[in-house]
Amino acid sequence: MEIEHLPKDKQIILFDGICNLCESSVQFIIKRDKNDVFRFVAIQSELGQKIIKHIGIDTSKTDSIILYIPGKAYYYKAEAALQIAKKIKGFYALLGYFSFIPNVIKNTVYDYIAKNRYKWYGKKESCMIPTPELKAKFL
């Protein structure tokens, strides 16, 4: 069963909509998404929660980034970041090839950053509102 109205030809990045680091990361990805691969959904949104429930992710294990490829796969934590890196242009695409590093190592680093992201980068009271130019990138 698929969720209605999700584009089948796009990869969906679920992100923490109140996290400044996460919002900066979304802006970073948008600027480098030259092939228009990604769409974005805040984890806190109704659609974000539907997707999480649909794919069966335990949000106590991750709360900052999930990559969902409708009907095919999903990734979270460090592996999501590396899969996203593979799709963006330039030097950053090379980061995607660090997938060979064991998940326990990648996720230890990832979890340390995720655990401290609010302390280091702050957070907002509400999710970001995309500009009219960027609205098409958000579901």
ABEGO torsion letter per residue (X at the ends): XBBBGBBAABBBBBBBAABAAAAAAAAAAAAABAAGABBBBBAABAAAAAAAAAAGBBAAABAABBBBBBGABBBBEAAAAAAAAAABBEAAAAAAAAAABBAAAAAAAAAAAAAAAAAAAEBBABBBBBBAAAAAABX
